[in-house]
Amino acid sequence: MVETWGICIYILKYSMKKCREHVPLGARSISTQIVRNRMKSVKNIQKITKAMKMVAASKLRLIQTRAENSRGLWQPFTALLGDTPSVDVKKNVIVTISSDKGLCGGINSTAVKVSRAINRLTSGPDKETKYVILGEKAKVQLIRDSKKSITICMTELQRNPLNYTQVSVLADDILKNVEYDALRIVFNKFQSVVSFIPTMATVLSPEVVERETESEGKLGDLDSYEIEGGETKGEILQNLSEFQFSCVLFNAVMENACSEQGARMSAMDSSSRNAGDMLDRLTLTYNRTRQASITTELTEIISGAAALES
């Protein structure tokens, strides 16, 4: 009797296996198969995000020191000429700096929001505001509602390692192609890996600089310096304004690149942790589904054996 019961159970198992082979996507097998495929996809995504985090951390170490050193370039100009973001002029040019790639949190959206806010504040019946965009992501967002106001768009700035010579050429092209009373550079200043500050630096034209410094009594500071070569105050202010813009732009590009890598590193770390949490939930779901399938099969075997005995 025992041997007969064992043979019956073996035949029943074999027949159930053959049935599942003829129907490869049964009601129970499809659920576990979908979960396994989803787990595989999440594991692959987690590998990618971890690799991107390591790449961003490596780039951040290279850029951070250069960004911190570049802060000393524009500080003497601020001490000499000051930084007057509230100055009221007719021709404003907003230089918005963003990244060319995504997956770096809200760093690009923040720069665009600040640029639009400055545009609203500087607009008026007798005023003109233009955009100069550095970076693909700001271009995509600003071209939707400010296409006519965009004068210059430059992308792929970080294809090669950034240096002052490269940025000074960009600054020279901007100065040659736009008419301005004030250049307002919008960028993200690097604080830490998880923190950056939206910042605006203002560079005034030589005429506005002379007018503002005379009204505040700062132009007299230039008289204390010895001038060689027979240059006038206007020529000196022209040279100072151009050099100030190139230095501020270089610092802004470096700070924004550093903030971009820090934001990307933080975003990829959060994505890796989220992928790990999702993988844990999927593993638990898979185990429960598999256990339920095994329990159902055991119930069918026992019920079939009981039916044969009776």
JOFEN-V323105 format. One record per backbone hydrogen bond with DSSP energy under -0.5 kcal/mol. CO is the residue of the C=O (numbers start at 1). NH is the residue of the N-H. E is the energy in kcal/mol with one decimal. If there is no record, write none. Layout:
CO;NH;E, CO;NH;E
//
This chain:
1;5;-2.3, 2;6;-2.3, 3;7;-2.3, 4;8;-2.2, 5;9;-2.1, 6;10;-2.2, 7;11;-2.6, 8;12;-2.5, 9;13;-2.5, 10;14;-2.5, 11;15;-2.3, 12;16;-2.1, 13;17;-2.3, 14;18;-2.2, 15;19;-1.9, 16;20;-2.0, 17;21;-1.8, 18;22;-1.9, 19;23;-1.4, 22;24;-0.5, 24;26;-0.5, 26;30;-2.1, 27;31;-0.5, 28;32;-1.3, 29;33;-2.2, 30;34;-2.3, 31;35;-1.9, 32;36;-2.3, 33;37;-2.3, 34;38;-2.4, 35;39;-2.5, 36;40;-2.2, 37;41;-2.1, 38;42;-2.4, 39;43;-2.2, 40;44;-2.0, 41;45;-2.3, 42;46;-2.4, 43;47;-1.9, 44;48;-1.9, 45;49;-2.6, 46;50;-2.2, 47;51;-2.0, 48;52;-2.5, 49;53;-2.0, 50;54;-2.0, 51;55;-2.1, 52;56;-2.5, 53;57;-2.3, 54;58;-2.0, 55;59;-2.3, 56;60;-2.4, 57;61;-1.8, 58;62;-1.1, 59;63;-2.0, 60;64;-2.6, 61;65;-0.7, 62;66;-0.6, 63;67;-2.5, 64;68;-2.3, 65;69;-2.1, 66;70;-1.8, 67;71;-0.6, 68;71;-0.7, 69;72;-1.2, 70;73;-1.5, 70;74;-0.6, 71;75;-0.8, 74;78;-1.7, 75;79;-2.1, 76;80;-1.9, 77;81;-3.3, 77;82;-0.8, 78;82;-1.1, 83;85;-0.7, 84;87;-1.3, 87;89;-0.7, 90;92;-0.7, 90;128;-3.3, 91;181;-2.7, 91;182;-1.6, 92;130;-2.4, 93;95;-0.7, 93;184;-3.0, 94;96;-0.8, 94;132;-2.8, 95;97;-0.5, 95;186;-3.1, 96;98;-0.5, 96;134;-3.0, 99;137;-2.2, 104;107;-1.0, 106;110;-2.0, 107;111;-1.4, 108;112;-2.0, 109;113;-2.4, 110;114;-2.2, 111;115;-2.1, 112;116;-2.4, 113;117;-2.1, 114;118;-2.3, 115;119;-2.2, 116;120;-2.1, 117;121;-1.9, 118;122;-2.2, 119;123;-0.8, 124;127;-1.0, 128;92;-2.9, 130;94;-3.1, 131;151;-3.0, 131;152;-1.1, 132;96;-2.3, 133;135;-0.6, 133;154;-2.6, 134;98;-3.1, 135;139;-1.3, 136;140;-2.1, 137;141;-1.4, 138;142;-2.8, 139;143;-1.9, 141;144;-0.8, 142;146;-2.1, 146;149;-0.7, 146;150;-0.6, 147;150;-0.9, 149;131;-2.8, 149;151;-0.5, 152;133;-2.8, 154;135;-3.0, 156;159;-0.9, 163;167;-1.9, 164;168;-2.8, 165;169;-1.7, 166;170;-1.5, 167;171;-2.7, 168;172;-2.3, 169;173;-2.1, 170;174;-2.2, 171;175;-2.4, 172;176;-1.6, 173;177;-1.2, 174;178;-1.1, 181;205;-2.2, 182;93;-2.4, 182;184;-0.6, 183;185;-0.7, 183;203;-2.9, 184;95;-2.5, 184;186;-0.6, 185;187;-0.5, 185;201;-2.3, 186;97;-2.2, 187;189;-0.6, 187;199;-3.3, 189;197;-2.6, 192;191;-0.6, 192;195;-0.9, 195;191;-1.8, 195;192;-2.5, 197;189;-3.3, 199;187;-2.3, 201;185;-3.0, 203;183;-3.5, 205;209;-2.8, 206;210;-2.4, 207;211;-2.2, 208;212;-3.1, 209;213;-2.9, 210;214;-2.0, 211;215;-1.8, 212;216;-1.7, 213;217;-0.7, 213;218;-2.6, 213;219;-1.1, 218;221;-1.6, 219;222;-1.4, 219;223;-0.5, 220;223;-0.7, 220;224;-0.6, 221;224;-0.9, 222;225;-1.4, 225;227;-0.5, 226;228;-0.5, 232;236;-2.2, 233;237;-2.8, 234;238;-2.1, 235;239;-2.4, 236;240;-2.8, 237;241;-2.7, 238;242;-2.1, 239;243;-2.5, 240;244;-2.7, 241;245;-2.2, 242;246;-2.0, 243;247;-2.1, 244;248;-2.8, 245;249;-2.6, 246;250;-2.0, 247;251;-2.3, 248;252;-2.6, 249;253;-2.6, 250;254;-2.2, 251;255;-2.8, 252;256;-2.5, 253;257;-2.3, 254;258;-2.3, 255;259;-2.5, 256;260;-2.4, 257;261;-2.0, 258;262;-2.2, 259;263;-2.7, 260;264;-2.6, 261;265;-2.5, 262;266;-2.2, 263;267;-2.7, 264;268;-2.7, 265;269;-1.8, 266;270;-2.2, 267;271;-2.3, 268;272;-2.3, 269;273;-2.1, 270;274;-2.5, 271;275;-2.4, 272;276;-2.1, 273;277;-2.3, 274;278;-2.5, 275;279;-2.4, 276;280;-1.9, 277;281;-2.1, 278;282;-2.6, 279;283;-2.3, 280;284;-2.1, 281;285;-2.3, 282;286;-2.7, 283;287;-2.4, 284;288;-2.2, 285;289;-2.5, 286;290;-2.7, 287;291;-2.4, 288;292;-2.4, 289;293;-2.1, 290;294;-2.4, 291;295;-2.6, 292;296;-2.1, 293;297;-2.2, 294;298;-2.4, 295;299;-2.2, 296;300;-2.1, 297;301;-2.3, 298;302;-2.6, 299;303;-2.3, 300;304;-2.4, 301;305;-2.6, 302;306;-2.6, 303;307;-2.0, 304;308;-1.9, 305;309;-2.0, 306;310;-1.8
//
